[in-house]
Amino acid sequence: MAFLKIDIISNKEFLLKARRFLGKVPFALIVYKLFWRIRTAIEFRSFYPNSDQIIHFGEYPEPSIESPTSQLCTAKQIRTATYQKWCDLMGSPVRFSRKQWEFVFIMQSLKVMGKLGPGMTGLGFGCGREPLPGVFSSFGCQIMATDLDSESANQRGWVDTFQHAASLEELYIASRKIIPKSLFYERVKFSSLDMNKIPSDFDNRYDFTWSACALEHLGSLEHGLQFIKNSLKYLKSGGVAVHTTEFNLSSNDGTFESPGCSLYREKDLTQLFSELASEGYKVLPLNLNTGQAHVDNYIDCPPYGFSPHLKLQLENHVVTSVGLIISKH
């Protein structure tokens, strides 16, 4: 079975090694951060023409990262002190990167919902090499981080692109500057897990669950939507689920669906939210404002770069990230 690889930064292995090297050279990291501050300022002020590939979803206010709802990734959220604060905690320079935005959206949403603190428990799906387990454990949370088993991940290409973790040691790589290793090992557990086959012994155990652009890779649109529903079973009463996934900006009718990646439309998410509401879950409403800044118009094409990378071309569609927030009564 062929699995589509999307959103893979070219020369990622070299860039990761270069970043680790810079961290060992005096003042190099300061220069690196200054470079990104100047670059994003230039990108934000540059002119990018409107694209007729992006459809209008209605009149929505500019989405806010300070008070998140279920919303799209946009540039002005990234140009805020709140966004900067989370990036500083991750040790990542602010960039116009939708992947970085996904992490910030998840962290800020859980912070606003009161789920980050000592004694809180979290379950992460498809964690790969992301820094979120380290961030959450630095707040005192007890975390169960999961990822696909190594053989299946290798077949899908996640191992070669440094997007998979097979152990707690590999998971810690992205968190080594966030939390001491001893505390990380004390507060974070790791388990291999297929998101299509989550065991029932996780039921009603967690204050929050999350996933960052993982559910679209589960085989089909329906598989991803079913995963979201299943993830809610693992929440305690009052618990919160925050997920990010691919959103189709070009159509509310046709879309792209394959075993490796599926693009969700407005109608897919509104139908899901309607079903969840009827089952008693609280769903924060969708804000489908696609962004008002010029850089929101830029569409990245393969081979994808680091920034601007808020929207990208995939087959015949333009894609961005959408964040979903769902709570259990």
DOPA-581939 format. One record per atom (N, C-alpha, C): residue in one letter; x, y, z. Coordinates in steps of 0.02 Angstrom, whole numbers, padded with zeros to 5 digits, always signed. Example, Ala and Ser with C-alpha at 12.3 -4.5 7.8 and 13.67 -1.06 7.14 Angstrom:
A+00660-00284+00390A+00615-00225+00390A+00660-00165+00390S+00642-00112+00354S+00684-00053+00357S+00645+00002+00394
END
This chain:
M+00042-00060+00000M+00000+00000+00000M+00044+00062+00000A+00031+00109-00044A+00070+00170-00048A+00042+00223-00001F+00086+00258+00034F+00065+00311+00079F+00094+00377+00056L+00051+00425+00047L+00072+00491+00024L+00110+00528+00078K+00168+00553+00060K+00206+00595+00106K+00193+00668+00088I+00166+00707+00134I+00157+00778+00120I+00189+00819+00176D+00199+00882+00160D+00225+00928+00210D+00293+00907+00237I+00335+00876+00194I+00401+00856+00216I+00451+00909+00193I+00484+00939+00241I+00533+00991+00226I+00593+00960+00191S+00615+00989+00135S+00673+00963+00100S+00736+00971+00143N+00781+00921+00139N+00844+00922+00176N+00834+00928+00252K+00781+00895+00277K+00765+00903+00348K+00819+00875+00393E+00849+00818+00374E+00901+00789+00416E+00961+00836+00423F+00982+00866+00367F+01037+00914+00369F+01021+00973+00413L+00960+01000+00407L+00940+01058+00445L+00938+01044+00519L+00914+00984+00538L+00912+00966+00608L+00983+00961+00637K+01029+00932+00599K+01098+00926+00622K+01130+00995+00628A+01115+01039+00580A+01142+01106+00582A+01117+01144+00643R+01054+01135+00660R+01026+01169+00719R+01059+01144+00783R+01071+01079+00787R+01104+01051+00847R+01176+01078+00852F+01209+01085+00795F+01276+01112+00794F+01277+01185+00818L+01230+01225+00794L+01226+01295+00813L+01217+01302+00889G+01180+01255+00918G+01168+01257+00990G+01231+01250+01031K+01285+01224+01000K+01347+01213+01036K+01397+01270+01025V+01382+01315+00978V+01428+01369+00962V+01406+01433+00999P+01451+01464+01037P+01432+01525+01074P+01403+01579+01028F+01348+01607+01049F+01313+01662+01015F+01280+01642+00949A+01293+01582+00924A+01264+01562+00860A+01189+01557+00864L+01164+01532+00920L+01091+01525+00928L+01058+01594+00932I+01091+01642+00962I+01064+01710+00965I+01058+01739+00895V+01109+01728+00854V+01108+01752+00785V+01054+01717+00746Y+01046+01651+00758Y+00995+01612+00724Y+00925+01638+00739K+00912+01654+00802K+00846+01681+00821K+00836+01750+00793L+00889+01790+00791L+00883+01857+00762L+00868+01852+00687F+00900+01805+00654F+00886+01794+00583F+00812+01781+00571W+00782+01738+00612W+00712+01722+00603W+00666+01780+00622R+00686+01820+00670R+00645+01878+00687R+00643+01928+00629I+00701+01939+00598I+00704+01984+00540I+00667+01954+00481R+00677+01890+00469R+00646+01858+00411R+00570+01859+00416T+00542+01842+00474T+00469+01842+00480T+00440+01912+00475A+00478+01962+00500A+00455+02032+00493A+00451+02052+00419I+00501+02031+00381I+00501+02045+00309I+00444+02008+00274E+00435+01945+00291E+00382+01905+00260E+00313+01934+00276F+00304+01958+00337F+00239+01985+00356F+00223+02049+00318R+00274+02087+00301R+00264+02150+00266R+00267+02144+00190S+00285+02085+00166S+00290+02075+00093S+00220+02067+00063F+00216+02081-00001F+00152+02076-00036F+00147+02008-00071Y+00093+01973-00056Y+00077+01910-00089Y+00005+01918-00116P-00006+01909-00180P-00072+01921-00209P-00124+01870-00186N-00187+01890-00185N-00241+01843-00169N-00242+01786-00219S-00264+01727-00194S-00268+01669-00237S-00341+01650-00247D-00360+01637-00310D-00429+01616-00323D-00439+01542-00306Q-00386+01508-00282Q-00393+01439-00261Q-00423+01433-00191I-00423+01488-00154I-00449+01488-00085I-00520+01515-00085I-00568+01474-00064I-00638+01495-00066I-00655+01535-00003H-00711+01571-00006H-00735+01611+00051H-00786+01570+00090F-00774+01562+00155F-00816+01519+00196F-00869+01558+00235G-00870+01624+00229G-00918+01663+00266G-00883+01718+00306E-00923+01758+00341E-00897+01813+00380E-00880+01790+00451Y-00816+01783+00463Y-00792+01763+00529Y-00743+01816+00554P-00739+01826+00619P-00689+01874+00646P-00619+01845+00639E-00569+01888+00642E-00500+01864+00642E-00489+01818+00702P-00466+01757+00691P-00457+01711+00747P-00402+01734+00795S-00411+01719+00859S-00364+01740+00911S-00330+01680+00942I-00265+01683+00951I-00230+01630+00986I-00237+01638+01061E-00251+01699+01084E-00259+01711+01156E-00322+01677+01182S-00376+01678+01143S-00439+01647+01162S-00461+01600+01106P-00430+01543+01100P-00442+01500+01043P-00511+01467+01044T-00538+01458+00984T-00595+01415+00972T-00572+01364+00921S-00616+01326+00891S-00596+01283+00835S-00583+01329+00776Q-00522+01332+00749Q-00505+01384+00702Q-00449+01363+00655L-00439+01405+00603L-00386+01395+00555L-00322+01430+00576C-00267+01407+00548C-00202+01438+00557C-00198+01503+00517T-00181+01559+00549T-00173+01623+00514T-00112+01661+00540A-00088+01708+00500A-00025+01742+00515A-00029+01786+00578K-00084+01822+00588K-00087+01869+00644K-00084+01834+00711Q-00106+01772+00714Q-00099+01734+00776Q-00025+01724+00794I+00015+01717+00741I+00086+01705+00750I+00124+01767+00772R+00096+01826+00756R+00129+01890+00772R+00104+01917+00839T+00100+01874+00889T+00076+01894+00955T+00125+01874+01009A+00121+01908+01066A+00164+01893+01122A+00149+01823+01150T+00086+01803+01148T+00067+01737+01172T+00100+01682+01131Y+00099+01690+01066Y+00131+01642+01021Y+00206+01640+01034Q+00237+01699+01042Q+00309+01704+01055Q+00327+01668+01120K+00285+01674+01170K+00299+01643+01235K+00303+01568+01229W+00256+01538+01192W+00257+01465+01184W+00317+01442+01143C+00335+01481+01092C+00393+01464+01051C+00457+01467+01092D+00461+01518+01136D+00520+01523+01180D+00524+01461+01225L+00468+01437+01249L+00468+01378+01292L+00491+01317+01253M+00471+01312+01190M+00493+01255+01148M+00565+01263+01123G+00592+01324+01130G+00659+01337+01103G+00659+01341+01027S+00603+01364+00999S+00594+01367+00927S+00581+01439+00905P+00622+01467+00860P+00609+01535+00835P+00541+01539+00801V+00507+01594+00811V+00441+01604+00779V+00449+01603+00704R+00408+01564+00670R+00407+01561+00597R+00335+01559+00573F+00325+01576+00510F+00259+01568+00480F+00253+01495+00457S+00247+01451+00506S+00244+01379+00495S+00181+01351+00526R+00141+01318+00486R+00079+01291+00512R+00091+01235+00562K+00146+01197+00554K+00161+01144+00602K+00177+01173+00670Q+00216+01227+00671Q+00231+01260+00733Q+00166+01288+00764W+00123+01316+00721W+00059+01343+00744W+00017+01288+00777E+00018+01228+00750E-00021+01173+00779E+00000+01160+00851F+00066+01158+00862F+00089+01147+00931F+00066+01203+00977V+00074+01265+00954V+00053+01322+00996V-00022+01321+01008F-00061+01305+00957F-00133+01302+00964F-00153+01251+01017I-00123+01192+01015I-00139+01139+01063I-00119+01161+01134M-00059+01188+01142M-00036+01209+01208M-00080+01265+01237Q-00093+01316+01196Q-00132+01372+01220Q-00204+01351+01235S-00233+01308+01195S-00301+01285+01206S-00307+01249+01273L-00259+01205+01287L-00261+01167+01349L-00246+01213+01409K-00204+01263+01399K-00190+01311+01452K-00253+01351+01469V-00287+01376+01418V-00348+01415+01428V-00402+01373+01461M-00404+01309+01443M-00456+01264+01470M-00438+01238+01539G-00381+01260+01566G-00362+01242+01635G-00337+01171+01644K-00305+01144+01592K-00283+01074+01594K-00209+01064+01604L-00170+01118+01608L-00098+01112+01617L-00079+01131+01688G-00060+01081+01727G-00041+01093+01796G-00026+01027+01831P+00004+01031+01890P+00020+00970+01928P-00042+00927+01940G-00035+00862+01930G-00090+00816+01941G-00132+00802+01880M-00127+00844+01828M-00166+00833+01767M-00135+00775+01727T-00177+00738+01693T-00154+00681+01653T-00173+00691+01580G-00125+00676+01535G-00137+00686+01464G-00117+00626+01423L-00153+00614+01369L-00140+00559+01323L-00128+00588+01253G-00069+00577+01225G-00052+00603+01159G-00050+00548+01107F-00076+00562+01048F-00078+00514+00993F-00031+00535+00937G+00005+00487+00908G+00049+00501+00852G+00101+00554+00869C+00132+00548+00928C+00175+00602+00953C+00239+00612+00914G+00266+00559+00885G+00327+00568+00846G+00382+00601+00886R+00415+00651+00856R+00469+00688+00890R+00446+00757+00912E+00382+00765+00924E+00356+00831+00942E+00375+00849+01014P+00378+00914+01030P+00399+00936+01097P+00343+00937+01149L+00282+00923+01129L+00225+00932+01174L+00229+00889+01238P+00249+00826+01235P+00255+00789+01299P+00302+00823+01348G+00358+00852+01322G+00404+00886+01366G+00374+00950+01395V+00338+00988+01354V+00306+01049+01378V+00254+01032+01432F+00211+00984+01418F+00158+00968+01466F+00186+00940+01531S+00238+00899+01526S+00268+00871+01587S+00304+00926+01626S+00328+00979+01592S+00360+01034+01628S+00311+01072+01671F+00246+01068+01655F+00194+01098+01695F+00173+01053+01754G+00202+00993+01757G+00185+00946+01810G+00135+00893+01790C+00115+00891+01727C+00067+00842+01703C+00099+00773+01697Q+00058+00722+01707Q+00078+00653+01694Q+00054+00634+01625I+00100+00613+01581I+00085+00605+01510I+00096+00533+01487M+00048+00509+01448M+00057+00447+01410M+00062+00467+01337A+00122+00461+01309A+00134+00478+01239A+00135+00414+01198T+00102+00415+01140T+00098+00355+01099T+00117+00371+01027D+00138+00318+00992D+00152+00323+00921D+00145+00253+00890L+00140+00252+00825L+00132+00190+00788L+00194+00146+00798D+00186+00080+00795D+00243+00035+00802D+00293+00047+00746S+00356+00031+00757S+00410+00048+00712S+00402+00018+00642E+00381-00044+00638E+00374-00077+00573E+00322-00041+00530S+00264-00027+00558S+00211+00007+00521S+00232+00078+00503A+00266+00112+00550A+00289+00181+00537A+00340+00182+00481N+00384+00132+00478N+00434+00129+00426N+00402+00119+00357Q+00350+00079+00355Q+00315+00067+00292Q+00282+00131+00267R+00262+00174+00311R+00230+00236+00292R+00279+00293+00279G+00343+00282+00293G+00393+00333+00279G+00405+00381+00336W+00374+00370+00395W+00382+00418+00450W+00450+00413+00483V+00482+00354+00481V+00547+00345+00513V+00600+00384+00475D+00600+00378+00409D+00650+00412+00367D+00646+00488+00371T+00587+00514+00387T+00577+00586+00388T+00577+00614+00460F+00602+00574+00508F+00610+00597+00577F+00544+00620+00608Q+00489+00584+00592Q+00424+00602+00619Q+00396+00545+00662H+00439+00500+00684H+00416+00443+00723H+00461+00432+00783A+00431+00410+00838A+00469+00391+00897A+00452+00320+00915A+00504+00282+00933A+00495+00212+00951A+00510+00199+01025S+00529+00251+01061S+00548+00242+01131S+00544+00309+01167L+00547+00306+01232L+00548+00367+01273L+00611+00407+01259E+00666+00373+01246E+00729+00407+01230E+00723+00449+01167E+00693+00421+01115E+00683+00459+01053E+00634+00516+01063L+00584+00505+01104L+00534+00557+01117L+00566+00616+01154Y+00616+00601+01196Y+00647+00654+01236Y+00690+00701+01194I+00711+00680+01135I+00755+00721+01093I+00727+00791+01084A+00662+00797+01071A+00631+00862+01059A+00619+00901+01124S+00631+00870+01181S+00614+00903+01245S+00675+00916+01289R+00734+00901+01263R+00793+00903+01306R+00810+00973+01331K+00786+01026+01297K+00798+01094+01321K+00738+01122+01359I+00686+01081+01367I+00625+01103+01399I+00621+01080+01472I+00643+01019+01484I+00635+00988+01550I+00694+00941+01562P+00720+00938+01624P+00774+00890+01639P+00752+00819+01624K+00800+00779+01602K+00785+00710+01582K+00754+00669+01639S+00778+00680+01700S+00752+00642+01757S+00678+00655+01768L+00658+00720+01763L+00587+00737+01771L+00545+00711+01713F+00573+00715+01652F+00538+00690+01593F+00523+00616+01602Y+00572+00578+01622Y+00563+00505+01630Y+00515+00490+01688E+00513+00534+01736E+00468+00524+01793E+00395+00538+01774R+00384+00585+01729R+00316+00608+01715R+00288+00584+01648V+00330+00558+01604V+00308+00537+01538V+00318+00463+01528K+00267+00430+01504K+00270+00359+01484K+00259+00355+01409F+00285+00302+01379F+00279+00292+01307F+00251+00223+01291S+00207+00221+01240S+00179+00157+01218S+00167+00159+01143S+00181+00104+01109S+00163+00098+01038S+00088+00087+01034L+00056+00121+00987L-00017+00118+00983L-00041+00135+00912D-00088+00096+00888D-00121+00109+00823D-00182+00151+00838M-00186+00211+00809M-00242+00256+00823M-00308+00229+00798N-00307+00178+00756N-00369+00146+00733N-00391+00090+00780K-00347+00073+00829K-00362+00016+00873K-00341+00031+00944I-00371+00083+00973I-00353+00103+01041I-00387+00058+01092P-00350+00029+01138P-00379-00016+01187P-00426+00019+01236S-00474-00018+01261S-00524+00011+01306S-00498+00027+01375D-00437+00002+01392D-00412+00016+01459D-00390+00088+01468F-00394+00129+01414F-00381+00200+01420F-00444+00240+01438D-00502+00208+01438D-00566+00243+01448D-00568+00282+01513N-00594+00344+01508N-00609+00386+01567N-00550+00398+01613R-00489+00402+01585R-00429+00406+01627R-00393+00473+01623Y-00409+00515+01573Y-00366+00572+01560Y-00404+00639+01563D-00367+00690+01587D-00395+00757+01589D-00393+00789+01520F-00347+00767+01477F-00345+00793+01408F-00312+00742+01362T-00331+00747+01299T-00299+00709+01245T-00281+00758+01189W-00233+00738+01148W-00215+00782+01092W-00184+00741+01035S-00186+00770+00976S-00147+00745+00919S-00133+00804+00873A-00073+00804+00842A-00052+00858+00797A-00044+00830+00727C-00093+00844+00685C-00092+00823+00615C-00073+00749+00608A-00110+00706+00641A-00099+00634+00637A-00161+00598+00610L-00221+00623+00626L-00281+00585+00611L-00297+00581+00537E-00269+00627+00497E-00282+00624+00424E-00243+00568+00390H-00198+00535+00427H-00158+00481+00399H-00184+00412+00417L-00245+00408+00442L-00270+00344+00469L-00304+00300+00417G-00306+00321+00354G-00333+00277+00302G-00388+00307+00260S-00428+00351+00289S-00484+00382+00253S-00512+00439+00295L-00556+00477+00264L-00591+00530+00301L-00629+00500+00360E-00663+00445+00349E-00703+00414+00401E-00660+00388+00458H-00602+00360+00442H-00558+00335+00495H-00537+00391+00542G-00521+00449+00513G-00500+00506+00555G-00556+00532+00598L-00616+00537+00570L-00674+00561+00608L-00691+00512+00664Q-00685+00447+00650Q-00700+00397+00701Q-00648+00400+00757F-00586+00414+00739F-00535+00422+00791F-00553+00479+00839I-00575+00536+00811I-00593+00592+00855I-00647+00570+00904K-00697+00536+00879K-00751+00512+00923K-00723+00464+00976N-00679+00419+00955N-00651+00370+01002N-00608+00404+01055S-00572+00457+01035S-00526+00491+01082S-00564+00521+01140L-00628+00537+01130L-00667+00567+01183L-00685+00518+01238K-00683+00454+01222K-00698+00403+01273K-00646+00401+01328Y-00587+00425+01313Y-00532+00419+01360Y-00528+00478+01408L-00574+00526+01399L-00575+00585+01442L-00616+00572+01506K-00592+00601+01560K-00632+00605+01620K-00688+00655+01609S-00736+00657+01653S-00787+00709+01650S-00753+00777+01657G-00769+00822+01611G-00736+00887+01611G-00672+00889+01571G-00653+00833+01542G-00591+00829+01503G-00597+00863+01435V-00540+00876+01405V-00537+00913+01342V-00493+00876+01291A-00518+00873+01229A-00479+00845+01173A-00463+00902+01125V-00400+00906+01105V-00378+00957+01056V-00342+00920+01000H-00367+00927+00940H-00337+00894+00882H-00326+00944+00826T-00273+00936+00788T-00263+00974+00727T-00261+00926+00668T-00282+00951+00610T-00282+00909+00550T-00281+00952+00487E-00282+00919+00429E-00280+00954+00365E-00349+00982+00347F-00350+01044+00322F-00413+01074+00302F-00409+01097+00230N-00458+01078+00190N-00461+01094+00119N-00489+01164+00110L-00448+01209+00085L-00468+01279+00074L-00497+01290+00005S-00494+01240-00039S-00512+01250-00109S-00582+01226-00126S-00611+01184-00083S-00676+01156-00101S-00713+01130-00040N-00778+01137-00041N-00820+01105+00009N-00857+01045-00022D-00837+01028-00083D-00867+00971-00118D-00814+00918-00130G-00775+00925-00184G-00722+00877-00197G-00665+00886-00148T-00628+00831-00137T-00570+00835-00092T-00521+00781-00111F-00467+00775-00074F-00418+00722-00084F-00423+00672-00028E-00427+00608-00044E-00431+00554+00005E-00390+00496-00019S-00343+00473+00024S-00301+00417+00007S-00283+00380+00072P-00254+00320+00067P-00234+00285+00128P-00184+00324+00170G-00144+00367+00137G-00092+00404+00173G-00112+00472+00198C-00162+00503+00166C-00182+00570+00187C-00251+00587+00160S-00291+00620+00201S-00358+00643+00181S-00367+00715+00203L-00399+00754+00160L-00410+00825+00173L-00482+00838+00193Y-00491+00866+00253Y-00558+00877+00279Y-00587+00943+00254R-00652+00940+00239R-00689+00998+00215R-00732+01027+00271E-00758+01086+00257E-00803+01118+00305E-00861+01071+00322K-00891+01040+00272K-00949+00998+00284K-00932+00936+00325D-00871+00910+00319D-00851+00853+00360D-00849+00872+00434L-00822+00931+00448L-00814+00952+00517L-00881+00975+00548T-00922+01009+00509T-00987+01031+00536T-01031+00970+00550Q-01027+00919+00508Q-01065+00858+00521Q-01040+00823+00584L-00974+00820+00592L-00945+00790+00652L-00967+00829+00714F-00963+00895+00712F-00981+00936+00769F-01055+00927+00787S-01097+00921+00736S-01168+00911+00749S-01180+00845+00784E-01146+00793+00761E-01154+00727+00792E-01128+00727+00864L-01072+00760+00876L-01044+00762+00944L-01089+00801+00991A-01116+00857+00967A-01161+00897+01008A-01223+00857+01027S-01248+00817+00981S-01308+00776+00995S-01293+00721+01047E-01228+00704+01053E-01208+00654+01102E-01189+00685+01169G-01195+00751+01175G-01184+00784+01239G-01115+00816+01248Y-01074+00814+01196Y-01009+00846+01201Y-01014+00921+01185K-00969+00960+01215K-00967+01031+01200K-00912+01043+01148V-00930+01070+01091V-00883+01082+01038V-00875+01157+01028L-00814+01182+01033L-00804+01254+01021L-00814+01267+00946P-00854+01317+00929P-00874+01327+00859P-00817+01342+00812L-00828+01325+00749L-00778+01336+00697L-00773+01409+00677N-00712+01434+00674N-00698+01499+00645N-00658+01486+00581L-00688+01498+00523L-00656+01482+00459L-00629+01544+00423N-00609+01594+00462N-00573+01651+00434N-00505+01627+00411T-00488+01637+00347T-00426+01610+00319T-00366+01657+00327G-00376+01715+00358G-00322+01761+00371G-00325+01822+00327Q-00309+01880+00355Q-00314+01944+00320Q-00247+01973+00300A-00192+01946+00324A-00126+01972+00307A-00105+01948+00237H-00061+01986+00205H-00037+01966+00138H-00004+01897+00139V+00034+01882+00192V+00069+01819+00195V+00020+01760+00200D-00042+01773+00221D-00093+01721+00221D-00111+01698+00151N-00093+01738+00101N-00108+01720+00032N-00055+01675+00000Y+00003+01671+00032Y+00058+01633+00003Y+00043+01558+00006I+00052+01524-00050I+00040+01452-00055I+00107+01418-00069D+00131+01379-00022D+00194+01344-00029D+00185+01283-00074C+00233+01272-00117C+00230+01215-00164C+00291+01170-00152P+00285+01106-00169P+00342+01059-00160P+00402+01081-00200P+00464+01072-00175P+00479+01048-00107P+00466+01103-00055Y+00430+01086-00003Y+00407+01136+00045Y+00465+01165+00085G+00457+01229+00104G+00508+01263+00143G+00486+01273+00215F+00529+01305+00254F+00514+01318+00324F+00465+01375+00333S+00469+01427+00290S+00427+01486+00299S+00432+01529+00237P+00376+01561+00215P+00307+01552+00241P+00280+01483+00223H+00244+01455+00270H+00217+01388+00260H+00152+01381+00299L+00107+01428+00287L+00041+01426+00320L-00009+01389+00276K+00001+01393+00211K-00042+01358+00163K+00003+01324+00112L-00018+01266+00088L+00022+01229+00040L-00022+01198-00014Q+00009+01184-00070Q-00024+01152-00126Q-00018+01077-00119L-00074+01042-00123L-00075+00969-00123L-00122+00945-00178E-00093+00912-00228E-00132+00894-00287E-00167+00956-00314N-00233+00956-00319N-00270+01014-00346N-00300+01057-00291H-00276+01049-00230H-00307+01084-00174H-00256+01125-00136V-00280+01179-00105V-00240+01218-00057V-00261+01196+00013V-00211+01186+00055V-00222+01156+00121V-00192+01201+00174T-00225+01203+00232T-00196+01232+00292T-00213+01188+00351S-00196+01209+00410S-00211+01171+00471S-00272+01199+00506V-00311+01155+00534V-00368+01175+00574V-00361+01142+00643G-00378+01180+00695G-00377+01153+00763G-00448+01144+00789L-00461+01089+00823L-00527+01071+00848L-00523+01064+00924I-00571+01093+00960I-00574+01088+01033I-00641+01059+01054I-00639+01004+01091I-00700+00968+01111I-00694+00951+01185S-00746+00963+01223S-00744+00946+01294S-00800+00898+01312K-00788+00860+01367K-00835+00809+01390K-00868+00833+01454H-00933+00832+01456H-00969+00854+01515H-00959+00805+01573
END
